C-alpha cells in the first residue's frame, strides 16, 4: 500500500528505503507486527555495508499503526550498544496510547474522518488482542484499573 510513497521518498531524498511487510491484525495479534519490524530492523542494521548505507544516517518511520511500531522499535534499539544508533524516528499520526480515549485530542477530533475516535479504539483492540468485544469499556475508560491510571497519569493526562 505504501510502495509508491516509499519510492518517492527514496528518490527525492536519495536514500535507501526499506518497507517492512509486517503481519497484520486481527489475524496476527500483538506482538507479531512488532516482532516483524524489530527483526527487519535488526537485520538491516547488522548488514548496512551490504546495502551501502551510512550507519550514521538510519531513520525509522511509520504512519498510524506503523508509527506505533516505529516508536516501539526505536525504544528497543535505543539501549543497544552493539548496533548503530538511529538518527531519528518519524511518527506520522501514530497510535501511541490506549489508556484513555477521552483525552482532549480524542474529544476534539472524535468526528474527524478518516479515523474517528471509536474506529481508533476498535483498531487498537484488533491490534492488541484480535477482538473488539470490550470496545464500550475502552471508550468509557473502564478497561484500565484505577491503580494503573494513577501510575501513568503523569504521561497520559490532559496536563
C-alpha positions in Angstrom: 0.0 0.0 0.0 2.9 2.4 0.5 5.3 1.3 -2.3 4.7 4.5 -4.4 5.3 6.7 -1.4 8.4 4.8 -0.4 9.8 5.1 -3.9 9.1 8.8 -3.9 10.8 9.3 -0.6 13.8 7.2 -1.7 14.1 9.2 -5.0 13.6 12.6 -3.6 15.9 12.1 -0.6 18.4 10.0 -2.4 18.0 7.4 0.4 17.6 3.7 0.8 14.0 3.0 2.0 13.1 -0.4 3.5 9.4 -1.0 3.9 8.5 -3.9 6.2 5.6 -6.0 5.2 4.7 -6.9 8.8 1.9 -9.3 9.8 -1.5 -7.6 10.3 -4.2 -7.7 12.9 -6.6 -9.2 13.6 -5.2 -12.4 12.2 -1.9 -11.8 13.8 -2.2 -10.3 17.3 0.4 -8.3 19.2 3.4 -8.7 19.3 3.6 -10.3 15.7 3.9 -6.9 13.9 6.4 -5.6 16.4 8.5 -8.7 16.1 8.5 -8.5 12.3 9.6 -4.8 12.4 12.2 -5.4 15.0 13.6 -8.4 13.2 13.8 -6.5 9.9 15.4 -3.5 11.6 18.0 -5.7 13.3 18.8 -7.5 10.1 19.2 -4.2 8.2 21.3 -2.5 10.9 23.6 -5.6 11.1 24.1 -5.6 7.3 24.3 -1.8 6.5 27.5 -2.3 4.5 25.8 -4.8 2.2 23.2 -2.2 1.4 25.7 0.7 1.1 24.1 2.7 3.9 25.9 5.1 6.2 25.4 3.9 9.8 25.0 7.5 11.0 22.0 8.2 8.7 19.5 5.5 9.6 16.0 6.6 10.4 12.8 4.7 11.2 9.4 6.0 10.1 5.8 4.9 10.2 2.3 6.1 10.0 -0.7 5.0 12.1 0.0 1.5 13.4 3.3 1.8 11.7 4.1 4.9 13.7 3.4 2.9 16.9 5.8 0.2 15.6 8.5 2.7 14.6 8.3 4.2 18.1 8.5 0.7 19.8 11.4 -0.4 17.6 13.2 2.9 18.3 12.8 2.4 22.1 14.0 -1.1 21.8 17.1 -0.2 19.8 17.9 2.8 21.9 19.6 0.7 24.5 21.7 -1.4 22.1 25.4 -0.6 22.1 26.2 -3.3 19.5 24.3 -1.5 16.7 24.5 1.9 15.1 22.3 4.5 16.8 19.2 5.6 15.0 19.5 9.1 13.7 15.8 9.8 14.1 12.3 8.5 14.2 9.5 9.9 12.2 6.0 9.2 13.5 3.0 10.2 11.3 -0.3 10.2 13.2 0.9 7.3 15.4 -1.2 5.3 17.7 0.8 5.7 20.9 -1.6 5.1 23.8 -4.7 3.0 24.6 -5.1 4.0 28.2 -7.5 6.9 27.7 -9.6 7.6 24.6 -11.2 10.6 26.4 -8.2 12.9 26.3 -8.8 16.3 24.7 -7.3 15.3 21.3 -9.7 12.4 21.0 -12.6 14.5 22.1 -11.7 17.4 19.7 -11.2 15.0 16.8 -13.8 12.4 17.6 -15.8 13.1 14.4 -12.9 13.9 12.0 -12.8 11.5 9.1 -11.0 9.1 8.5 -10.0 7.9 11.9 -13.0 8.5 14.2 -12.4 8.0 18.0 -14.5 4.8 18.0 -12.6 3.5 15.0 -9.2 4.3 16.6 -10.3 2.3 19.7 -11.6 -0.5 17.6 -8.3 -0.8 15.6 -6.3 -0.7 18.8 -8.2 -3.6 20.2 -7.8 -5.5 17.0 -4.1 -4.9 17.1 -3.7 -5.9 20.8 -6.0 -9.0 21.0 -7.8 -9.5 17.7 -11.2 -8.7 19.2 -13.3 -5.6 19.8 -15.6 -7.2 22.3 -14.6 -4.6 25.0 -15.0 -1.5 22.8 -17.5 0.2 25.1 -15.4 -0.3 28.2 -12.4 1.1 26.3 -14.3 4.2 25.2 -15.6 4.7 28.7 -12.1 4.2 30.2 -13.2 1.4 32.4 -10.7 -1.1 30.9 -7.8 0.2 33.0 -7.7 -0.4 36.7 -7.5 2.8 38.8 -4.0 2.0 40.2 -2.7 1.8 36.6 -4.4 5.1 35.7 -2.8 6.8 38.7 0.6 5.3 37.9 0.7 6.6 34.4 -1.3 9.8 35.0 1.9 11.9 34.6 2.2 10.7 31.0 -1.4 10.2 30.0 -3.4 13.2 31.0 -4.6 16.5 29.6 -1.9 18.2 31.6 
